[in-house]
């Protein structure tokens, strides 16, 4: 899908301007075209029969009754759809692979795992037919406690993985044991995070159409990574990648859940090829909650060593990740616990670090990427310990953090991350100022008079995003994260941009147009952004993830636009008989600097390049196309979230009553987009801090199946968030920009947890988990008050 900007001139729409998003008017008017809106002639509707058991052997499958139902075109099981299983491509030494089939064949490993696919003339008929399938199961004990698996006490999910441990590793940086032995103070604690779901507004889905004559497969999919999906399809179906075309309609949110290839997407493609029928699958909300991949869910045991004056001397952690039933394809199970370990020092000067990481399989839906990935858990555990240390030392938590924050750049963390630039102290102080940190005592007293306890929490963070390959490597991650882009000027002077990173609502079509328009001196209304078709755009090895589009794609487009501008300058220089360096591009014209009368519209110049052979004297190959490859160095954003909460000790209810979020992502390509990302991530962070969790029974049955049970924050739960900006442009990237989409989900849960702990400090209790539900909070408090 292409997007074009309309509106006023370039003076109002330059790079860095607060340009409103094109997508909003179209989508709010109901003119979006999502996966469920895509149809093709002869299309069938798919529905999956899913396992009701967390762990069982499949003894038999009888599909005869389902096949005989009028309107059913096919009922397919793993036996009818041979294929290669999905396997992650992460090359971390010691990580055990867990091949995952599109449809379970001999064993099911989580409630909701697909067992059969039904194709029918309507969704309703397909659902009815699925109920007629008879599956014989032999239930097995469910493994639901990752700590039991860690100690070898759990039923194995795979015969060759005893104890269900798929990764166990450790690292030490510096002299950790000596630092703890000589420390004046040591604070310790366990912190547990909830099990999130991404909950995109649009659930997962795809439509596959196979051309047997040409052996070609076309897949429409709600995905963040079309080229990655194409590669996975090629692997599983044993087809050449050039024979597979992935088209991406509008995507209603992803947040990481739509990065990996879903087993259901593979099954739909297999079914289309097997039957010769177009097949569309649109996931319902219950499927998305129970069967789509989950996120977070870590147990972090952490120790922080401090000197007598409060300097952070060392940190060490033992991290256990609940990975679900498979090490999910694309990012693997290590997307949580392994990345959590690498960011243990956070924004602080801690030179001695040690970690142990254990990734354990359980009979739950697998873990996959979600905004903030593994960094949320270790960050929350550390910030809660810092507040405990402050109470132990009688220090103000803000001052203790300020004392230990990184101040000079570049700075290399103990774990090998090169912080290129930042405003760590400035961001902390600005966030504190925005919520009136120094004037809270009167508010505390007023809250007490109403029977409430008020607390404040601050959470400075560093964000390793905007990943190129180097950034991934600094997190010890095997991740090719470069990109190719193409910029073309049409004969009319309009510009077409082709990239492989589709938007899920971030506003790529607007901000990427701004990037190119700023270089070429045209109105962004003249720039069309294409990102929806693997047959028409350059390959993106990573797709839209890790807050990389502004840095990687934006950088590549800047370079490509400069190359195109150089071609145009050579043409114009020949026309004006001047040096190309004397030319300037502005308002859709090329003119000689200081001589306004010597000017030519870009449209006229582009027309000549395409249709006038005489221009070859100045530009032998006047193709107005520029391709660029870009793989930026590692960059790190930073900022701070601060919140004020009120706790009702009678009910345990927590209300966030004031909040501030300060972001430093270097050069802001569009401040309005930045603020939207910050606010959205903050809201998701509040959700994780207070509401969101998927609990399971001991038998592996999820206890939430709808938004009645899985609670999301609404506008009523979110206060006015005071936004602040710092700007320390990266000296390493093309535009000085850094990634910034993960920030609120990394830092907000910690801020809320610290604020609740502060509010409850008079009771002598400590906070050790999220979400901070009313039942949990009230259970901490003594009765009666």
Buried (B, 14 or more C-beta within 10 A) or exposed (E): BBBBBEEEEBEEBBBEBEBBBBBEEBBEEEEBEBBBEBEEEEBBBBBBBBBBBBBBEBEEBEBEEBBEBEBBBBBBBBEBBEBBBBBBBBEBEEBBBBEBBBBBBEBBBBBBBBBBBBBBBEBEBBBBBBEBBEBEBEEBBBBBBBEBBBEEEBBBBBEEBEBBBBBBBEBBBBBBEEBBEEBEBBBEBEBBBBBBBBBBEBBBBBBBBBEEEEEBBBBBBBBBBBBBBBBBBBBBBEBEBEBBBBBBBBBBBBBBBBBBBBBBBBBBBBBBBBBEBBBBBBBEBBBBBBBBBBBBBBBBBBBBBBEEEBBBBBBBBBBBBBBBBBBBBBBBBBBBBBBBBBBBBBBBBBBBBBBBBBBBBBBBBBBBBBBBBBBBBBBBBBBBBBBBBBBEBEBEBBEBBBBBBBEEBEBEBBBBBBBBBBBBBBBBBBBBBBBBBEEBEEBBEEBEEEEBBBBBBBBBBBBBBBBBBBBBBBBBBBBEBBBBBBBBBBEEBBBBBBBBBBBBBBBBBBBBBBBBBBBBBBBBBBBBBBBBBBEBBBBBBBBBBBBBBBBBBBBBBBBBBBBBBEBBBBBBBBBBEBEBEBBEBBBBBBBBEEEEEBBBBBBEBBBBBBEEEEBEEBBEEBEBBBBBEBBBBBBBBBBBBBBBBBBBBEEBBBBBBBBBBBBBBBBBBBBBBBBBBBBBBBBBBBBBBBBBBBEBEEBBBBEBBEEEEBBBBEEEBBBEBBBBBBBBBBEBBBBBBBBBBBBBBBBBBBBBBBBBBBBBBEBEBBBBBBBBBBEBBBEBBEEEE
